[in-house]
Amino acid sequence: MKDVYLEFHDASANSHKFYRVEYSAGDMATITWGRIGTEGQSQRKTASEANRKVNEKLAKGYRDAGAEVKRVDPFTIKEKSANPRANQEALEAAERVKQKRADRLAKEGIWEELAAQGERKAAR
């Protein structure tokens, strides 16, 4: 069987997930799922159970992004998706995450402290 790689993107909910199925000999499959940019969680299931889960994910709005895509790190984009739109969405998601972190740090008064530490390190 051919390996499956699905992605789900909902920018309004900041939801960017993947679902990967890697089939192996002996009617078994390794399923890995999680947020794009993470290693995710893995579980072994029978191939028929994996196929059922793939169909459930497709019904929920996941889209085939190509089995050759193994991992998209939104901070460095280590591997690019076969889908240029998915790459752009991952970049935009990374920018939103970075901005949220900067906003939170600024609100907590930590941003200036971190910036000062960075300046001290650069001066060494």
Phi and psi in radians as a Rosetta constraint file:
Dihedral C 1 N 2 CA 2 C 2 CIRCULARHARMONIC -1.486 0.35
Dihedral N 2 CA 2 C 2 N 3 CIRCULARHARMONIC 2.372 0.35
Dihedral C 2 N 3 CA 3 C 3 CIRCULARHARMONIC -1.088 0.35
Dihedral N 3 CA 3 C 3 N 4 CIRCULARHARMONIC 2.689 0.35
Dihedral C 3 N 4 CA 4 C 4 CIRCULARHARMONIC -2.166 0.35
Dihedral N 4 CA 4 C 4 N 5 CIRCULARHARMONIC 2.398 0.35
Dihedral C 4 N 5 CA 5 C 5 CIRCULARHARMONIC -2.336 0.35
Dihedral N 5 CA 5 C 5 N 6 CIRCULARHARMONIC 2.046 0.35
Dihedral C 5 N 6 CA 6 C 6 CIRCULARHARMONIC -2.034 0.35
Dihedral N 6 CA 6 C 6 N 7 CIRCULARHARMONIC 2.608 0.35
Dihedral C 6 N 7 CA 7 C 7 CIRCULARHARMONIC -2.269 0.35
Dihedral N 7 CA 7 C 7 N 8 CIRCULARHARMONIC 2.594 0.35
Dihedral C 7 N 8 CA 8 C 8 CIRCULARHARMONIC -2.233 0.35
Dihedral N 8 CA 8 C 8 N 9 CIRCULARHARMONIC 2.236 0.35
Dihedral C 8 N 9 CA 9 C 9 CIRCULARHARMONIC -2.246 0.35
Dihedral N 9 CA 9 C 9 N 10 CIRCULARHARMONIC 2.216 0.35
Dihedral C 9 N 10 CA 10 C 10 CIRCULARHARMONIC -2.399 0.35
Dihedral N 10 CA 10 C 10 N 11 CIRCULARHARMONIC 1.607 0.35
Dihedral C 10 N 11 CA 11 C 11 CIRCULARHARMONIC -1.076 0.35
Dihedral N 11 CA 11 C 11 N 12 CIRCULARHARMONIC -0.588 0.35
Dihedral C 11 N 12 CA 12 C 12 CIRCULARHARMONIC -1.143 0.35
Dihedral N 12 CA 12 C 12 N 13 CIRCULARHARMONIC -0.479 0.35
Dihedral C 12 N 13 CA 13 C 13 CIRCULARHARMONIC -1.847 0.35
Dihedral N 13 CA 13 C 13 N 14 CIRCULARHARMONIC 0.127 0.35
Dihedral C 13 N 14 CA 14 C 14 CIRCULARHARMONIC 0.914 0.35
Dihedral N 14 CA 14 C 14 N 15 CIRCULARHARMONIC 0.768 0.35
Dihedral C 14 N 15 CA 15 C 15 CIRCULARHARMONIC -1.954 0.35
Dihedral N 15 CA 15 C 15 N 16 CIRCULARHARMONIC 2.028 0.35
Dihedral C 15 N 16 CA 16 C 16 CIRCULARHARMONIC -2.400 0.35
Dihedral N 16 CA 16 C 16 N 17 CIRCULARHARMONIC 1.743 0.35
Dihedral C 16 N 17 CA 17 C 17 CIRCULARHARMONIC -2.116 0.35
Dihedral N 17 CA 17 C 17 N 18 CIRCULARHARMONIC 2.771 0.35
Dihedral C 17 N 18 CA 18 C 18 CIRCULARHARMONIC -2.232 0.35
Dihedral N 18 CA 18 C 18 N 19 CIRCULARHARMONIC 2.794 0.35
Dihedral C 18 N 19 CA 19 C 19 CIRCULARHARMONIC -2.554 0.35
Dihedral N 19 CA 19 C 19 N 20 CIRCULARHARMONIC 1.986 0.35
Dihedral C 19 N 20 CA 20 C 20 CIRCULARHARMONIC -2.102 0.35
Dihedral N 20 CA 20 C 20 N 21 CIRCULARHARMONIC 2.377 0.35
Dihedral C 20 N 21 CA 21 C 21 CIRCULARHARMONIC -2.150 0.35
Dihedral N 21 CA 21 C 21 N 22 CIRCULARHARMONIC 2.145 0.35
Dihedral C 21 N 22 CA 22 C 22 CIRCULARHARMONIC -2.017 0.35
Dihedral N 22 CA 22 C 22 N 23 CIRCULARHARMONIC 1.994 0.35
Dihedral C 22 N 23 CA 23 C 23 CIRCULARHARMONIC -1.460 0.35
Dihedral N 23 CA 23 C 23 N 24 CIRCULARHARMONIC 2.499 0.35
Dihedral C 23 N 24 CA 24 C 24 CIRCULARHARMONIC -2.242 0.35
Dihedral N 24 CA 24 C 24 N 25 CIRCULARHARMONIC 2.987 0.35
Dihedral C 24 N 25 CA 25 C 25 CIRCULARHARMONIC -1.114 0.35
Dihedral N 25 CA 25 C 25 N 26 CIRCULARHARMONIC 2.680 0.35
Dihedral C 25 N 26 CA 26 C 26 CIRCULARHARMONIC 1.512 0.35
Dihedral N 26 CA 26 C 26 N 27 CIRCULARHARMONIC 0.463 0.35
Dihedral C 26 N 27 CA 27 C 27 CIRCULARHARMONIC 1.039 0.35
Dihedral N 27 CA 27 C 27 N 28 CIRCULARHARMONIC 0.594 0.35
Dihedral C 27 N 28 CA 28 C 28 CIRCULARHARMONIC -2.117 0.35
Dihedral N 28 CA 28 C 28 N 29 CIRCULARHARMONIC 2.770 0.35
Dihedral C 28 N 29 CA 29 C 29 CIRCULARHARMONIC -2.535 0.35
Dihedral N 29 CA 29 C 29 N 30 CIRCULARHARMONIC 2.600 0.35
Dihedral C 29 N 30 CA 30 C 30 CIRCULARHARMONIC -1.829 0.35
Dihedral N 30 CA 30 C 30 N 31 CIRCULARHARMONIC 2.145 0.35
Dihedral C 30 N 31 CA 31 C 31 CIRCULARHARMONIC -1.834 0.35
Dihedral N 31 CA 31 C 31 N 32 CIRCULARHARMONIC 2.253 0.35
Dihedral C 31 N 32 CA 32 C 32 CIRCULARHARMONIC -2.198 0.35
Dihedral N 32 CA 32 C 32 N 33 CIRCULARHARMONIC 2.328 0.35
Dihedral C 32 N 33 CA 33 C 33 CIRCULARHARMONIC -2.528 0.35
Dihedral N 33 CA 33 C 33 N 34 CIRCULARHARMONIC 2.750 0.35
Dihedral C 33 N 34 CA 34 C 34 CIRCULARHARMONIC 2.781 0.35
Dihedral N 34 CA 34 C 34 N 35 CIRCULARHARMONIC -2.921 0.35
Dihedral C 34 N 35 CA 35 C 35 CIRCULARHARMONIC -1.372 0.35
Dihedral N 35 CA 35 C 35 N 36 CIRCULARHARMONIC 2.397 0.35
Dihedral C 35 N 36 CA 36 C 36 CIRCULARHARMONIC -1.019 0.35
Dihedral N 36 CA 36 C 36 N 37 CIRCULARHARMONIC 2.319 0.35
Dihedral C 36 N 37 CA 37 C 37 CIRCULARHARMONIC 1.784 0.35
Dihedral N 37 CA 37 C 37 N 38 CIRCULARHARMONIC -0.107 0.35
Dihedral C 37 N 38 CA 38 C 38 CIRCULARHARMONIC -1.997 0.35
Dihedral N 38 CA 38 C 38 N 39 CIRCULARHARMONIC 2.927 0.35
Dihedral C 38 N 39 CA 39 C 39 CIRCULARHARMONIC -1.260 0.35
Dihedral N 39 CA 39 C 39 N 40 CIRCULARHARMONIC -0.478 0.35
Dihedral C 39 N 40 CA 40 C 40 CIRCULARHARMONIC 1.347 0.35
Dihedral N 40 CA 40 C 40 N 41 CIRCULARHARMONIC -3.049 0.35
Dihedral C 40 N 41 CA 41 C 41 CIRCULARHARMONIC -1.903 0.35
Dihedral N 41 CA 41 C 41 N 42 CIRCULARHARMONIC 2.678 0.35
Dihedral C 41 N 42 CA 42 C 42 CIRCULARHARMONIC -2.238 0.35
Dihedral N 42 CA 42 C 42 N 43 CIRCULARHARMONIC 2.662 0.35
Dihedral C 42 N 43 CA 43 C 43 CIRCULARHARMONIC -2.694 0.35
Dihedral N 43 CA 43 C 43 N 44 CIRCULARHARMONIC 2.516 0.35
Dihedral C 43 N 44 CA 44 C 44 CIRCULARHARMONIC -1.664 0.35
Dihedral N 44 CA 44 C 44 N 45 CIRCULARHARMONIC 2.367 0.35
Dihedral C 44 N 45 CA 45 C 45 CIRCULARHARMONIC -2.493 0.35
Dihedral N 45 CA 45 C 45 N 46 CIRCULARHARMONIC 2.928 0.35
Dihedral C 45 N 46 CA 46 C 46 CIRCULARHARMONIC -1.243 0.35
Dihedral N 46 CA 46 C 46 N 47 CIRCULARHARMONIC 2.767 0.35
Dihedral C 46 N 47 CA 47 C 47 CIRCULARHARMONIC -1.072 0.35
Dihedral N 47 CA 47 C 47 N 48 CIRCULARHARMONIC -0.653 0.35
Dihedral C 47 N 48 CA 48 C 48 CIRCULARHARMONIC -1.180 0.35
Dihedral N 48 CA 48 C 48 N 49 CIRCULARHARMONIC -0.674 0.35
Dihedral C 48 N 49 CA 49 C 49 CIRCULARHARMONIC -1.131 0.35
Dihedral N 49 CA 49 C 49 N 50 CIRCULARHARMONIC -0.710 0.35
Dihedral C 49 N 50 CA 50 C 50 CIRCULARHARMONIC -1.100 0.35
Dihedral N 50 CA 50 C 50 N 51 CIRCULARHARMONIC -0.744 0.35
Dihedral C 50 N 51 CA 51 C 51 CIRCULARHARMONIC -1.079 0.35
Dihedral N 51 CA 51 C 51 N 52 CIRCULARHARMONIC -0.722 0.35
Dihedral C 51 N 52 CA 52 C 52 CIRCULARHARMONIC -1.073 0.35
Dihedral N 52 CA 52 C 52 N 53 CIRCULARHARMONIC -0.754 0.35
Dihedral C 52 N 53 CA 53 C 53 CIRCULARHARMONIC -1.147 0.35
Dihedral N 53 CA 53 C 53 N 54 CIRCULARHARMONIC -0.657 0.35
Dihedral C 53 N 54 CA 54 C 54 CIRCULARHARMONIC -1.075 0.35
Dihedral N 54 CA 54 C 54 N 55 CIRCULARHARMONIC -0.784 0.35
Dihedral C 54 N 55 CA 55 C 55 CIRCULARHARMONIC -1.100 0.35
Dihedral N 55 CA 55 C 55 N 56 CIRCULARHARMONIC -0.644 0.35
Dihedral C 55 N 56 CA 56 C 56 CIRCULARHARMONIC -1.114 0.35
Dihedral N 56 CA 56 C 56 N 57 CIRCULARHARMONIC -0.744 0.35
Dihedral C 56 N 57 CA 57 C 57 CIRCULARHARMONIC -1.144 0.35
Dihedral N 57 CA 57 C 57 N 58 CIRCULARHARMONIC -0.721 0.35
Dihedral C 57 N 58 CA 58 C 58 CIRCULARHARMONIC -1.078 0.35
Dihedral N 58 CA 58 C 58 N 59 CIRCULARHARMONIC -0.680 0.35
Dihedral C 58 N 59 CA 59 C 59 CIRCULARHARMONIC -1.158 0.35
Dihedral N 59 CA 59 C 59 N 60 CIRCULARHARMONIC -0.489 0.35
Dihedral C 59 N 60 CA 60 C 60 CIRCULARHARMONIC -1.448 0.35
Dihedral N 60 CA 60 C 60 N 61 CIRCULARHARMONIC -0.109 0.35
Dihedral C 60 N 61 CA 61 C 61 CIRCULARHARMONIC 1.973 0.35
Dihedral N 61 CA 61 C 61 N 62 CIRCULARHARMONIC 0.019 0.35
Dihedral C 61 N 62 CA 62 C 62 CIRCULARHARMONIC -1.169 0.35
Dihedral N 62 CA 62 C 62 N 63 CIRCULARHARMONIC 2.577 0.35
Dihedral C 62 N 63 CA 63 C 63 CIRCULARHARMONIC -2.185 0.35
Dihedral N 63 CA 63 C 63 N 64 CIRCULARHARMONIC 2.563 0.35
Dihedral C 63 N 64 CA 64 C 64 CIRCULARHARMONIC -1.157 0.35
Dihedral N 64 CA 64 C 64 N 65 CIRCULARHARMONIC 2.146 0.35
Dihedral C 64 N 65 CA 65 C 65 CIRCULARHARMONIC -1.930 0.35
Dihedral N 65 CA 65 C 65 N 66 CIRCULARHARMONIC 0.085 0.35
Dihedral C 65 N 66 CA 66 C 66 CIRCULARHARMONIC 1.726 0.35
Dihedral N 66 CA 66 C 66 N 67 CIRCULARHARMONIC 2.290 0.35
Dihedral C 66 N 67 CA 67 C 67 CIRCULARHARMONIC -1.193 0.35
Dihedral N 67 CA 67 C 67 N 68 CIRCULARHARMONIC -0.341 0.35
Dihedral C 67 N 68 CA 68 C 68 CIRCULARHARMONIC -1.289 0.35
Dihedral N 68 CA 68 C 68 N 69 CIRCULARHARMONIC -0.241 0.35
Dihedral C 68 N 69 CA 69 C 69 CIRCULARHARMONIC -1.472 0.35
Dihedral N 69 CA 69 C 69 N 70 CIRCULARHARMONIC 2.112 0.35
Dihedral C 69 N 70 CA 70 C 70 CIRCULARHARMONIC -1.814 0.35
Dihedral N 70 CA 70 C 70 N 71 CIRCULARHARMONIC -0.678 0.35
Dihedral C 70 N 71 CA 71 C 71 CIRCULARHARMONIC -2.782 0.35
Dihedral N 71 CA 71 C 71 N 72 CIRCULARHARMONIC 2.338 0.35
Dihedral C 71 N 72 CA 72 C 72 CIRCULARHARMONIC -2.063 0.35
Dihedral N 72 CA 72 C 72 N 73 CIRCULARHARMONIC 2.004 0.35
Dihedral C 72 N 73 CA 73 C 73 CIRCULARHARMONIC -1.610 0.35
Dihedral N 73 CA 73 C 73 N 74 CIRCULARHARMONIC 1.956 0.35
Dihedral C 73 N 74 CA 74 C 74 CIRCULARHARMONIC -1.160 0.35
Dihedral N 74 CA 74 C 74 N 75 CIRCULARHARMONIC -0.234 0.35
Dihedral C 74 N 75 CA 75 C 75 CIRCULARHARMONIC -1.565 0.35
Dihedral N 75 CA 75 C 75 N 76 CIRCULARHARMONIC -0.507 0.35
Dihedral C 75 N 76 CA 76 C 76 CIRCULARHARMONIC -2.239 0.35
Dihedral N 76 CA 76 C 76 N 77 CIRCULARHARMONIC -0.145 0.35
Dihedral C 76 N 77 CA 77 C 77 CIRCULARHARMONIC 0.782 0.35
Dihedral N 77 CA 77 C 77 N 78 CIRCULARHARMONIC 1.221 0.35
Dihedral C 77 N 78 CA 78 C 78 CIRCULARHARMONIC -1.213 0.35
Dihedral N 78 CA 78 C 78 N 79 CIRCULARHARMONIC -0.664 0.35
Dihedral C 78 N 79 CA 79 C 79 CIRCULARHARMONIC -2.253 0.35
Dihedral N 79 CA 79 C 79 N 80 CIRCULARHARMONIC 2.322 0.35
Dihedral C 79 N 80 CA 80 C 80 CIRCULARHARMONIC -1.576 0.35
Dihedral N 80 CA 80 C 80 N 81 CIRCULARHARMONIC 2.509 0.35
Dihedral C 80 N 81 CA 81 C 81 CIRCULARHARMONIC -1.265 0.35
Dihedral N 81 CA 81 C 81 N 82 CIRCULARHARMONIC 2.738 0.35
Dihedral C 81 N 82 CA 82 C 82 CIRCULARHARMONIC -1.219 0.35
Dihedral N 82 CA 82 C 82 N 83 CIRCULARHARMONIC -0.252 0.35
Dihedral C 82 N 83 CA 83 C 83 CIRCULARHARMONIC -1.789 0.35
Dihedral N 83 CA 83 C 83 N 84 CIRCULARHARMONIC 1.905 0.35
Dihedral C 83 N 84 CA 84 C 84 CIRCULARHARMONIC -1.020 0.35
Dihedral N 84 CA 84 C 84 N 85 CIRCULARHARMONIC -0.576 0.35
Dihedral C 84 N 85 CA 85 C 85 CIRCULARHARMONIC -1.122 0.35
Dihedral N 85 CA 85 C 85 N 86 CIRCULARHARMONIC -0.674 0.35
Dihedral C 85 N 86 CA 86 C 86 CIRCULARHARMONIC -1.129 0.35
Dihedral N 86 CA 86 C 86 N 87 CIRCULARHARMONIC -0.680 0.35
Dihedral C 86 N 87 CA 87 C 87 CIRCULARHARMONIC -1.072 0.35
Dihedral N 87 CA 87 C 87 N 88 CIRCULARHARMONIC -0.791 0.35
Dihedral C 87 N 88 CA 88 C 88 CIRCULARHARMONIC -1.123 0.35
Dihedral N 88 CA 88 C 88 N 89 CIRCULARHARMONIC -0.728 0.35
Dihedral C 88 N 89 CA 89 C 89 CIRCULARHARMONIC -1.116 0.35
Dihedral N 89 CA 89 C 89 N 90 CIRCULARHARMONIC -0.665 0.35
Dihedral C 89 N 90 CA 90 C 90 CIRCULARHARMONIC -1.149 0.35
Dihedral N 90 CA 90 C 90 N 91 CIRCULARHARMONIC -0.718 0.35
Dihedral C 90 N 91 CA 91 C 91 CIRCULARHARMONIC -1.106 0.35
Dihedral N 91 CA 91 C 91 N 92 CIRCULARHARMONIC -0.767 0.35
Dihedral C 91 N 92 CA 92 C 92 CIRCULARHARMONIC -1.121 0.35
Dihedral N 92 CA 92 C 92 N 93 CIRCULARHARMONIC -0.677 0.35
Dihedral C 92 N 93 CA 93 C 93 CIRCULARHARMONIC -1.118 0.35
Dihedral N 93 CA 93 C 93 N 94 CIRCULARHARMONIC -0.719 0.35
Dihedral C 93 N 94 CA 94 C 94 CIRCULARHARMONIC -1.101 0.35
Dihedral N 94 CA 94 C 94 N 95 CIRCULARHARMONIC -0.719 0.35
Dihedral C 94 N 95 CA 95 C 95 CIRCULARHARMONIC -1.117 0.35
Dihedral N 95 CA 95 C 95 N 96 CIRCULARHARMONIC -0.692 0.35
Dihedral C 95 N 96 CA 96 C 96 CIRCULARHARMONIC -1.124 0.35
Dihedral N 96 CA 96 C 96 N 97 CIRCULARHARMONIC -0.712 0.35
Dihedral C 96 N 97 CA 97 C 97 CIRCULARHARMONIC -1.114 0.35
Dihedral N 97 CA 97 C 97 N 98 CIRCULARHARMONIC -0.792 0.35
Dihedral C 97 N 98 CA 98 C 98 CIRCULARHARMONIC -1.081 0.35
Dihedral N 98 CA 98 C 98 N 99 CIRCULARHARMONIC -0.734 0.35
Dihedral C 98 N 99 CA 99 C 99 CIRCULARHARMONIC -1.165 0.35
Dihedral N 99 CA 99 C 99 N 100 CIRCULARHARMONIC -0.721 0.35
Dihedral C 99 N 100 CA 100 C 100 CIRCULARHARMONIC -1.059 0.35
Dihedral N 100 CA 100 C 100 N 101 CIRCULARHARMONIC -0.726 0.35
Dihedral C 100 N 101 CA 101 C 101 CIRCULARHARMONIC -1.129 0.35
Dihedral N 101 CA 101 C 101 N 102 CIRCULARHARMONIC -0.790 0.35
Dihedral C 101 N 102 CA 102 C 102 CIRCULARHARMONIC -1.088 0.35
Dihedral N 102 CA 102 C 102 N 103 CIRCULARHARMONIC -0.724 0.35
Dihedral C 102 N 103 CA 103 C 103 CIRCULARHARMONIC -1.102 0.35
Dihedral N 103 CA 103 C 103 N 104 CIRCULARHARMONIC -0.742 0.35
Dihedral C 103 N 104 CA 104 C 104 CIRCULARHARMONIC -1.139 0.35
Dihedral N 104 CA 104 C 104 N 105 CIRCULARHARMONIC -0.756 0.35
Dihedral C 104 N 105 CA 105 C 105 CIRCULARHARMONIC -1.141 0.35
Dihedral N 105 CA 105 C 105 N 106 CIRCULARHARMONIC -0.685 0.35
Dihedral C 105 N 106 CA 106 C 106 CIRCULARHARMONIC -1.136 0.35
Dihedral N 106 CA 106 C 106 N 107 CIRCULARHARMONIC -0.732 0.35
Dihedral C 106 N 107 CA 107 C 107 CIRCULARHARMONIC -1.091 0.35
Dihedral N 107 CA 107 C 107 N 108 CIRCULARHARMONIC -0.654 0.35
Dihedral C 107 N 108 CA 108 C 108 CIRCULARHARMONIC -1.473 0.35
Dihedral N 108 CA 108 C 108 N 109 CIRCULARHARMONIC -0.026 0.35
Dihedral C 108 N 109 CA 109 C 109 CIRCULARHARMONIC 1.334 0.35
Dihedral N 109 CA 109 C 109 N 110 CIRCULARHARMONIC 0.252 0.35
Dihedral C 109 N 110 CA 110 C 110 CIRCULARHARMONIC -1.581 0.35
Dihedral N 110 CA 110 C 110 N 111 CIRCULARHARMONIC -0.478 0.35
Dihedral C 110 N 111 CA 111 C 111 CIRCULARHARMONIC -0.969 0.35
Dihedral N 111 CA 111 C 111 N 112 CIRCULARHARMONIC -0.826 0.35
Dihedral C 111 N 112 CA 112 C 112 CIRCULARHARMONIC -1.101 0.35
Dihedral N 112 CA 112 C 112 N 113 CIRCULARHARMONIC -0.699 0.35
Dihedral C 112 N 113 CA 113 C 113 CIRCULARHARMONIC -1.089 0.35
Dihedral N 113 CA 113 C 113 N 114 CIRCULARHARMONIC -0.770 0.35
Dihedral C 113 N 114 CA 114 C 114 CIRCULARHARMONIC -1.140 0.35
Dihedral N 114 CA 114 C 114 N 115 CIRCULARHARMONIC -0.704 0.35
Dihedral C 114 N 115 CA 115 C 115 CIRCULARHARMONIC -1.088 0.35
Dihedral N 115 CA 115 C 115 N 116 CIRCULARHARMONIC -0.731 0.35
Dihedral C 115 N 116 CA 116 C 116 CIRCULARHARMONIC -1.119 0.35
Dihedral N 116 CA 116 C 116 N 117 CIRCULARHARMONIC -0.704 0.35
Dihedral C 116 N 117 CA 117 C 117 CIRCULARHARMONIC -1.101 0.35
Dihedral N 117 CA 117 C 117 N 118 CIRCULARHARMONIC -0.712 0.35
Dihedral C 117 N 118 CA 118 C 118 CIRCULARHARMONIC -1.106 0.35
Dihedral N 118 CA 118 C 118 N 119 CIRCULARHARMONIC -0.685 0.35
Dihedral C 118 N 119 CA 119 C 119 CIRCULARHARMONIC -1.155 0.35
Dihedral N 119 CA 119 C 119 N 120 CIRCULARHARMONIC -0.676 0.35
Dihedral C 119 N 120 CA 120 C 120 CIRCULARHARMONIC -1.151 0.35
Dihedral N 120 CA 120 C 120 N 121 CIRCULARHARMONIC -0.727 0.35
Dihedral C 120 N 121 CA 121 C 121 CIRCULARHARMONIC -1.132 0.35
Dihedral N 121 CA 121 C 121 N 122 CIRCULARHARMONIC -0.683 0.35
Dihedral C 121 N 122 CA 122 C 122 CIRCULARHARMONIC -1.151 0.35
Dihedral N 122 CA 122 C 122 N 123 CIRCULARHARMONIC -0.520 0.35
Dihedral C 122 N 123 CA 123 C 123 CIRCULARHARMONIC -1.351 0.35
Dihedral N 123 CA 123 C 123 N 124 CIRCULARHARMONIC -0.289 0.35
